[in-house]
């Protein structure tokens, strides 16, 4: 500790630190004094000795303080019996302080290594066995070279989400306590998260190869008579035997760059499981406990463990997933569980080489080149790493990128090279882009760092057994490279291959913090001219997820959470929940799992036609998903939940595979259901009872519920349009906003309007009930285009009452009164008639005895009747005890609902929050309020209209609002058909926004108008009354309004509100409020804050003049 001369540490530190003596003959600084504290003086090294039976009385209270399970299970004297039963294969150690035993460790060499290798990725540790000549550690190259060349030519494939080098496992005891390895046909397709892994993928045109293959399978089910013809044109990709898409890093089955990741050779490598025949090379810590005061020195046990077992190189320990990580585990490496593992234990591994504390980090030298090549030989992107390493050795710069500075460092331990890291100086343009597009200032004050102190990490590879030194390696790289900030981008699978190949996945990505992307202003550049932001702010780059670390964050340890949190359903609520957990900077969630039939949204390459086929909640778009990169932190299981076993805490996926959980989150949302015909004119009761699903959906019936369904439908449609085999009518059944968007997508896909027929079910709600003008214009556009419509009809029968048709050919619709019928030749049916709960989800919930009353019943804190199962989103409803049947999560913004659910769960894990050990009591049954964030909807509508609707989160959205006490409407409508309507509530704040225009408009800007007072918008109401605002589109697109669209403007408003709240005015002063406001100095304070806000964000707002410019 260095302090100024003449000053001394405070009393608390003065007792611990002592002043360092000056070295004779050296240069002594005269302005500071150095104080030091030896580690052994603060936390003395523990005295470790063999455990004795006499230690029982000292150790038993320590065990009982943590858990009484052992005492209840094995008896009061289990510890004495364990110590007395020591032999050559099982030894016990104790640590002693002042003659008293304060810690205990029991170690045994009897391990079920076959089970561990079956359940965990132990290839980086050679299966915890010694080398043997018969080991099968390298995948066989069964594909012929011709197969590899053929596959490489068609490498537009789905990215292979690789596993990490460090993660989890279990012991024989762990299996006996409630887990086993699922093998064979029970295996399901999964995608492991990318943190500490190598990501390898290639660009695709519309769909990735695996997605395209699955869509082909759907298409074959829908058009079996074309299967042979399509097989000749597009050969099917061979199915993986177990459907597992995995490629662990730093293991013998990792692929080299010469083998594309989704070829036949790659599939053989993915399915290959190494087999080891050598003797055991590990011991297991089967029992461990230590007093809290001595916990930081737990690692002192390990040298004695390896002295007792000199033939073992590894020590392993398993802990239950719900146990918080303790000090001993910080020196271990967590092992990744395999997808088929259902053990409830986490496995940690320690190598005896980790006892060496002399890790040396230095700049790379030419002599390190062979050692680096050997270290990264198993990495797929080793060629990129070695190329940058050679550039550093030869030039120290990149001659292609304007002489960009390159720095390479290596880590050595006991003379062996165990790590390599390469970083580059951040270009000025990239640094400004990151500042303006990401909330990096949540972690640093940007102006306190020089431009040359920012760097970008390109490669970081560390030997798995030294992975716990990764943070030290990064710290030393930054110190030696004179950097204070280090960033690492993760590009989506749709990014160009040459861009993604520049970065190899670092093995220490979990130490970085993900940085949220910032919402950007949509600038009217033609109006701004020279006052527009710089090109460094406006330039379009490939979207990427930013991960960041700096000197301060290096010294802030993350709290590791191993609890298995399984989210069912990739709805916007579920994605918001996962985003909130993944972006907690001080928490590391190791077991976030998403169960979804089509994986994470955003995995498909952006496609405008596909995105226009469904209405949007405007919560996330493709760029948002790319900037989040949840695949870095979330593992994905592809499938549908079909069963919940509440007792064993396991869900079943696709009827066979099992996924264990500690906390289960149900956020499936609502889906459009397949329709079934009525056999006679229905009554209302018959309509309610007819909501059954057909046993087998006809192959030309489409329910578009997500981008994958839209892509499959367009894929099916494109094939028939190309072959001119579109016979019959494309029937859009339903009246939802998605149905209108589907009609527009079909027209844009090239379908003739005469081939499209709309059938409007009388029971479907009108999506434009809030504004008749929008419905009038859209219906007029449909009529003008020639699209036929039948209003008030229900599906009566299909194919002459065929019970389970494979193909719909003739549909009969009947009017509401049953007197009129319409017969339509059917080419395809798009069902938008009813939103409901997924049938598989309902069956699983109902069979698990979770309360279901039309929707899944929850309380105000998201709890179901099972404390381990929570739910959120439109799939839920509140208990009847709340007397709020008209309110549900569907009434609110789904992103805010997901965030509130995450905050409720964080109380179980975040040490900075009050811990909730059980559901909090509810003295008053009040439904929660999810802030003032509006509900959003948007779509491309027939006639080429762009549509936006913003409304307050109330049930009044479904009713006709009344004017008077509810406020007033302001509308503008131009000759070109552009329509803009604002609703001002009784407080003159904007309460709803409706926009309809054939020209694209900056909808993200207009959403920010919600909640603003009309006086803030240049006295909007009075200007409109004086007819000074003929067009709201033009009015809100003027440059004066851009500050309102800034992503930090709402924070600025909150700051001003806090400022004014410190100066409350009495009732007697209200008549003189303006005079008092000016005289109190608040006016000047507000002006100063506003100028500071403009100045700090000037890179976004250069169109505003600062005082020194006037």
MIVO-379949 format. One record per residue (C-alpha): residue in one letter; x, z, y. Coordinates in steps of 0.02 Angstrom, whole numbers, plus 50000, padded with zeros to 5 digits. Layout:
// residues N
AXZY/...
//
This chain:
// residues 1110
X500005000050000/X500734994650167/X500205003750326/X500795003050506/X502245014250553/X501695031150616/X500065031050517/X499705038550347/X498385036250213/X496825046850222/X496725063150128/X495975055549970/X497375042649953/X498755054050016/X498565064849861/X498885049849749/X500105038749845/X501875043449893/X503035035150018/X504315023249944/X506125026649984/X507135013650078/X508435003849982/X510185006250051/X510984991150129/X509384980950136/X508384973950282/X507034986550327/X505484981650426/X505234993450571/X503364991250595/X502684996550426/X502835009450288/X502595006450102/X501695018749988/X501605017049799/X500625024049651/X501285021549473/X499895017049352/X500405030249226/X500255043449363/X498455038549401/X497855033949226/X499135040649102/X499495031148942/X498505038648800/X499355047848658/X498755039048500/X498945047348329/X498125046548157/X496415054648158/X496195071448071/X494665079547996/X494915093448123/X494505080948262/X492695080548206/X492085094048325/X492935085848475/X492315068148437/X490525071348383/X489885075048561/X490665058748621/X489745048748488/X488105057848515/X488225055248702/X488215036348674/X487035035448525/X486325046948392/X485955032848271/X487505036148166/X487105054648149/X485295051048099/X485835037447977/X487375044847892/X487185063447922/X487955076348036/X489695075447958/X489855056647941/X491415056648050/X492335069547946/X491885060047787/X492515043847863/X494175051447914/X494405059647744/X494065043147656/X495545033647732/X496545021947621/X497705007047638/X496274995647693/X495435007747813/X496315018447943/X495705029748082/X496545033248249/X496225046248381/X496825048148560/X497285065348621/X497315072748796/X497915090748821/X497735094648638/X495945088148626/X495355072148541/X494445061348669/X494355044648578/X494175037448404/X494435020548321/X494145015748140/X494974999648079/X494784990647913/X495484974747838/X493934971347731/X493034957247822/X491794944047766/X492744929447842/X491634916547759/X490114923347851/X491074923848015/X491634905847999/X489884900847952/X489134908948107/X490484907448241/X491684894648311/X493304901748243/X494244885248230/X495324889348385/X495914904748287/X496194895448122/X494694904148046/X495584921048060/X496584916047907/X498414912447877/X498944894147857/X498754886747683/X499234869647615/X497444866247560/X496674869747731/X495474856247790/X495634858147978/X495574839948034/X494014829048017/X494224814147900/X494244797047979/X492924789547867/X492294776347992/X493234760047984/X494134753648139/X492804740148154/X491454753548165/X492394762648300/X492634746748401/X490804742148381/X490234759248436/X491454759548581/X490704743448646/X489004751948661/X489564768848727/X488074771448844/X487724787648755/X487074804848785/X488434817248836/X489104828048698/X488884845548766/X490424854048698/X490624872048650/X491814884248729/X493414890348654/X492954908448675/X491264916148626/X490424926748484/X490314931448296/X489824945048174/X490374955048025/X489654958047854/X488864973947920/X488074964348063/X487254952347942/X486554966647842/X485784974147998/X484704959548040/X485514942548045/X485994928047934/X486624910447957/X485344896647956/X485994881547864/X485434865247791/X483784857747847/X483404872347963/X484724866648086/X484064859148247/X484754848648386/X485584859248519/X486704857048670/X487894871448703/X488254876148883/X489804868648963/X490634884149034/X492384885448959/X492114868948869/X492544850548880/X491144839248940/X491234821448878/X489904808548910/X489654790848967/X488484782249088/X486874774449030/X485714762149112/X483984770049101/X484134782148956/X485564790148865/X485854783948690/X485124798748599/X483624799048716/X483424780348694/X483514782648506/X482134795648512/X481064784548622/X481344770448498/X480694782048363/X479144785648468/X478934767148496/X479074763648310/X477714776348276/X476644767648406/X477024749948347/X477474750048163/X477174731448143/X478654727948261/X479904739448175/X480804726048077/X480944714348226/X481584727948341/X482824734048211/X483634716748212/X483754716748402/X484264735048426/X485074743448274/X484604761648259/X485934774648280/X486304784448122/X485504801648121/X486624816848113/X486364826047951/X485954842348038/X485534835748209/X486874846548293/X487754839248445/X489324849748462/X491184847348496/X492184863348517/X493684863148634/X495444866548576/X494974865048394/X495584852448266/X493934843048273/X494044839848460/X494114821548498/X495504811748578/X495124799948723/X495344785248607/X493774790148510/X492194788748617/X491124804448602/X489544796548528/X490284784148405/X490284785048215/X491984793448218/X491334806148342/X489814809948235/X490924813148084/X491984824948189/X490454834048255/X489724836948082/X491404841848009/X491614860247970/X493424865847942/X493824875147781/X495234887747771/X495964894547610/X497304906347672/X497314925147662/X496464935647793/X497424937047955/X496314949648044/X495694967448046/X494024973248113/X493684988148224/X492154995248138/X491915011048242/X492515015148417/X492105028248548/X493045035848693/X492705047748835/X492225039949000/X493755046449093/X494945038348968/X493955022148949/X495105011849063/X496555015148942/X495615009748785/X496834995548758/X498185008448713/X497425009048538/X497874991048499/X499784992548480/X499515006148350/X498224995648260/X499464981648233/X500804994148178/X499625000348043/X499244982347988/X500844972548019/X500234957347920/X498724954548033/X498834944348193/X497024946648250/X495934961648286/X494064958448299/X492594968948351/X490724965848347/X489494973648468/X487604972248481/X487014959848611/X486134973248714/X487694984248731/X488544982548901/X490324976348899/X491574990748904/X493404991248957/X494144987348787/X493214970748777/X494004964548938/X495614961848840/X494704952348703/X494084934448696/X492244931548662/X491934919048522/X490554906048534/X489154908048407/X488654892348314/X486894885548342/X486334891248169/X486874909348197/X485494922348200/X486604937848198/X486224950748331/X488064954048361/X489364947248481/X491104944148412/X492684947348512/X494444942648455/X496144949348509/X497834942048459/X499354952948445/X500214941348568/X499024947948700/X499984964348700/X501374955848796/X501174959948979/X502544948749046/X501484933549086/X502504922549201/X501724909049310/X502854896449396/X502874878549457/X503014865749319/X504684857649278/X505104841349186/X505674851549037/X503884857949016/X503184840648978/X503324841648786/X502604859248780/X501134854348891/X500784839248781/X500724850348627/X499614863148714/X498284850448765/X498444839048614/X496704843648550/X495814840848717/X494814824948737/X495354822148917/X497184825848884/X497704808648949/X496994812649121/X497864829549125/X499534822349071/X499374808349198/X499164820649340/X500564831249269/X501734816249273/X501234812349452/X501744829849501/X503414828649411/X503834811749487/X503084811849661/X502244828749696/X500864817749769/X499624804349717/X500254787849790/X498554779749764/X497534792949860/X498454792350026/X499844803749965/X498664817849912/X499664833549873/X499724838649689/X500274855549624/X500554859649441/X500904876849369/X501244883349195/X501044900649118/X502334907448997/X502264922548883/X503774928048779/X504594911448818/X503134901048754/X502064890048866/X500274896148850/X499384888148999/X499424873849123/X498464871449284/X498414856849407/X497604857049578/X497594845749730/X497434849349914/X495654847049972/X495494831850085/X494814835650258/X493314824450229/X492914832950064/X493094850250140/X491874845950280/X490694838050154/X490684853850048/X490404864950199/X488934854550259/X488144851450088/X488444868049998/X488214886250045/X490054889850025/X489944901450175/X489004913650066/X490734918049997/X491964914250137/X491994913450325/X492554895550340/X493454896950506/X494584910650437/X495434898550317/X496634884750365/X496244867150309/X497774866750197/X497224882750109/X495804873850020/X496184865849851/X495214857749710/X495544862149529/X495724846949417/X496384854349255/X496604871649181/X497014874248997/X497474891048923/X497874895348743/X496294903848677/X497204919748625/X497774922048805/X496104917548883/X495894935148954/X497394931249066/X496514916349144/X495994925449302/X497794931449326/X498384913549301/X497194907149435/X497724920949556/X499554916749534/X499214898149555/X498374901449721/X499764913149777/X501184901449731/X500244886449801/X499834895449964/X497964892749937/X496534904549972/X495044894449907/X494884884649747/X493404873649699/X492924864149543/X491554850749535/X490464847349383/X489734829849384/X488124825349291/X488154814449137/X487464799949239/X489004799749353/X490284785849326/X491464789049182/X493014786149289/X492434799949407/X492064812749271/X493674808749177/X494704815149324/X494234833149285/X494514841649119/X493384856449089/X494354872349132/X494354886249002/X494054899049141/X492524891549224/X491544907549192/X492644916449320/X492054904549456/X490434907049551/X489184892649565/X488764887749744/X487004882549792/X486754865649873/X486054864950049/X484504855450099/X485004841250215/X484124835250372/X483444817650358/X484124810550520/X483334796450623/X485014787750642/X484304773150742/X483744785450877/X485284796450876/X486554782750900/X488204790650951/X487464808250941/X487304807450752/X488364819050643/X490054812850586/X490264801350437/X491024815850340/X489324824450348/X488234809150324/X489234800250189/X488364798050022/X489334804849875/X488934806449692/X488014823049676/X488974836849589/X488844855449556/X490134865549653/X491014880649578/X492094891449689/X493344905649683/X494414913649818/X495634927949836/X494254940449866/X493194935049717/X494694936149601/X494724954849627/X492844956849602/X492484958049415/X490874950749348/X489684961149245/X489484952849076/X487724952049004/X487624947148820/X485754949548804/X484924934248727/X483694927948856/X482674913648784/X481604903148901/X480244892548821/X479744877748928/X480704867649058/X479374869249192/X479874871549373/X479514890149351/X480704891349203/X482044881149290/X481914892149445/X482084907549334/X483654900749250/X484384895149417/X484184912549491/X485064920849344/X486454907949331/X486834908849518/X487054927849524/X488864928749583/X489244945949510/X488404943449340/X488914932749192/X487504928649071/X488254922848906/X486644919448813/X485424909848922/X484454898248807/X483124885248849/X481924878948715/X481164862448767/X480664846548675/X481664835648794/X483014847348856/X483424850749037/X482564840449172/X483794828949258/X484714824149098/X484034806549113/X484874794949234/X483924793549399/X482634779649393/X481434776849537/X480104768149433/X480054782149305/X480004795649438/X478544787049525/X477484787449368/X477064805749392/X476574816049543/X477904827849604/X477854846149649/X479314842449766/X480224857749698/X481714848749621/X482294830749620/X483674822149523/X484984826849653/X484464845049647/X484674845349459/X486404837349475/X486924850249606/X486344864549495/X487094858249332/X486184871149228/X486974863549073/X488554872749128/X487734889749103/X486244886748989/X486194881848806/X484784870248755/X483764869748595/X482764853648578/X481064857048501/X479404866048516/X479074884348487/X477904885748339/X477984904248294/X478444921048371/X479034935348259/X478884950248376/X479534962748249/X481154953548213/X481254946148389/X481414928348328/X480494912548375/X480314897648261/X480654880348330/X479894864648252/X479244875148108/X480924878648027/X482374883548140/X482474901248208/X483084906748379/X483344925548404/X482984933748570/X483114950348659/X481964944848800/X480774930148783/X480144920948936/X478624909748915/X478494896749054/X477784881648965/X476594876949105/X475084866049072/X475114848848992/X473934834148983/X473124834948813/X472684820548697/X470824816548709/X469574816048569/X467894806848576/X466154814448573/X464964807648443/X463434808748553/X462974811348734/X463714828548769/X462984843648850/X464054855748947/X464194867248795/X464684852648686/X465994847548812/X466764864848803/X466764864948613/X467474847248604/X469164851948676/X470004849448511/X471544838948480/X471544823948363/X472544828048206/X473664812948237/X473804805248408/X473524786348405/X475144777248438/X474524768648596/X473874784748677/X475074791948807/X475074809248887/X476354808849028/X476954826749054/X478794824749099/X480094811349140/X480464808548957/X478634804348921/X478624792749072/X480214784249011/X479474781948837/X477884774348909/X478854762449022/X479994757948877/X478474753548772/X477714743748917/X479294734048957/X479444727748779/X477694721048779/X477844713348950/X479464704748896/X478624697948740/X476994693948832/X476024704048705/X474984714248827/X473254711548754/X471744721548806/X471604734148947/X472754747949003/X471514762149025/X471924776649140/X470724790649093/X470584804749220/X470564808149406/X472104818749438/X473474814649562/X474564809649413/X473244796749363/X473344788449534/X475254788549523/X475164780849349/X474094766349413/X475354762849550/X476804763649427/X475924751149312/X475664739249458/X477484740649510/X478024737649330/X477234720349338/X475554723449255/X474144712449325/X472814722849416/X471464714549308/X472274722549154/X472084740249222/X470454749849208/X470154767249280/X468884778649198/X468484793849305/X467894808749205/X466544818549299/X467334835249247/X469034831449325/X469324839349497/X469564827749645/X471404828949701/X470904823349877/X469474835449899/X470354843150047/X470374826650143/X469124812550119/X470134800650226/X471554799850099/X470344796149957/X469474782650059/X471084773350097/X471754774549919/X470114768949841/X470024754549965/X471774749049915/X471314749749731/X469744739649759/X470684726649859/X472004724849723/X470704721349589/X470884736949482/X469204740649400/X468474758149401/X467074766749304/X466524783249381/X465674797449289/X466054791949111/X466684801448961/X467504795048802/X466134793248672/X466984785148522/X468424774148470/X468644760148342/X466864760948275/X466954779748243/X468564778848144/X469044797348122/X470944796248139/X471454779048202/X473284774448207/X472954761848344/X471614761948478/X470774745048488/X469024747948558/X468454762548665/X466684767048710/X466304777548864/X464614785048904/X463934790149073/X463554808049118/X461694805649090/X462004796748925/X461044781048976/X462474768949007/X463934763848898/X465534754348934/X466514745748794/X468344741948830/X469664732948726/X471124745048727/X472954740248738/X473474757948788/X472614773848844/X473424785248973/X472584802248956/X472444812549116/X470754820049077/X471234838249048/X472674850049079/X472854863748950/X474024875048854/X475114866248727/X474314868248556/X475924873848469/X476224886648606/X474434893048592/X474564894648403/X476214904248416/X475534915848551/X473884918848462/X474674922048291/X475884934348372/X474394944548437/X474844942048619/X473284943748726/X472614926448765/X471034924448870/X470994905948911/X472764908748974/X474144920748923/X473694937549000/X475024946649103/X475114960649230/X475814960149406/X477584962449338/X477504947449219/X477334958449064/X476274953248917/X475694966448793/X477464965548719/X478784973448830/X480094960848769/X479024945648810/X478664940348988/X477754925149054/X477504915949217/X476774899949286/X475094891149263/X475054895849079/X474654913749130/X473224923449209/X473084941249272/X472234954949173/X470384956849207/X470744974349273/X471414965949430/X469694958149465/X470554942349527/X469994928649408/X470174915449544/X472004919949572/X473444915549457/X475234909849468/X474544892149486/X473984897249661/X475784899549719/X477394889749736/X478114888849561/X479924890649620/X479544907049706/X478634913249552/X480164909449446/X481304918349568/X480214933849569/X480204933949379/X482104933249379/X482224947449505/X481074957949395/X482204954949245/X483794957949344/X483304976149363/X483764978249181/X485524971649201/X486104972049381/X487034988449417/X486744985949604/X484854987549580/X483775001949524/X483685001149335/X481984999149251/X482015006349077/X480145003549054/X478744994349146/X478415002749314/X476725011349334/X475345002649430/X474275015549519/X473305001749607/X472914985549517/X473464973349652/X474044955649619/X475784951849686/X476114941249839/X477474928249821/X477964926450003/X477344912950121/X478154897950038/X476864883750031/X476254874049882/X476854856049882/X476274839849804/X476774821849830/X476604804949746/X476694786149764/X474874780649772/X474034763749749/X474214752549899/X476044757249915/X475624773550003/X476824788150011/X475854804350002/X476294822350047/X475184837750047/X475794855050101/X474604869750094/X474634888550098/X474644897549929/X472814902249922/X471334898649811/X470534890449964/X471534875049919/X470144870549797/X468744872749923/X468224864050083/X468964874950221/X467824878950365/X468294876450545/X468004889950676/X468844906150629/X469924896350508/X470744886350647/X470714867950695/X471304850850636/X472444838850727/X472454820950660/X473294804550704/X472964787750622/X473824771450667/X473294753350642/X474584751550504/X473664764850403/X474854779350435/X473864795550431/X474514812850480/X473434828550482/X473904846250531/X472864861650508/X473184875850631/X472524892750574/X471734905850686/X473484911050743/X473934893250793/X475204891850653/X475314876250545/X474394880550385/X474314863650298/X475074846350317/X474424829850248/X475414813650266/X474954796250205/X475974781050250/X476524764450177/X478244767150253/X479394780550180/X479474795950290/X480654811050293/X479534822450191/X480864835950174/X480864837550363/X478984838750378/X478874852450246/X479884863650363/X478494862650493/X477414873950386/X477184891150463/X477844886350636/X476824890650791/X476194875650888/X476964882651048/X478664881450966/X478384862850938/X478364858151123/X476594864751150/X475924853251016/X474074857751036/X474014854951224/X474994838651212/X473814832451077/X472294837451180/X473004827651328/X473244812651212/X475124812651237/X475454812051049/X474714796050976/X475704797050814/X476334812950733/X477574802950629/X478464797250787/X478244814050873/X479074824150735/X480414811050709/X481104813350885/X482814821150905/X482224837250989/X481404842950827/X482934841550715/X483444859750738/X481814865050654/X482294855250498/X483974863850478/X484114874050320/X484674889550417/X483324888950550/X482194901250457/X483634913550443/X483904911450630/X482064915550662/X482204931150556/X483734936350655/X482784934450818/X481314944050747/X482464958450702/X483214957750876/X481524959150961/X480884972450843/X482174984350918/X481284982951086/X479454987251051/X478244986751196/X476914999851224/X475084995751245/X475164999151432/X476524986151452/X475624971951365/X474864965551528/X476614963851599/X477424957551439/X478224942251517/X478994951751661/X479594965651547/X480284952851424/X481374944851560/X481894961551636/X482364969751469/X483754957351434/X482924951151275/X482734933751349/X484594932451379/X484974939351206/X483854926451125/X484664912351223/X486384918451171/X485894919250988/X485154901850996/X486734894551075/X487784903150941/X486654895750807/X486864878150879/X488744880250899/X489024886950723/X488034872850644/X488624859450764/X489244848050625/X487394846150579/X486674846850756/X487834836950873/X486324829550963/X486104845651062/X487114848451221/X488084864651235/X488284873551404/X490074867851428/X489504849751411/X488244850651555/
//
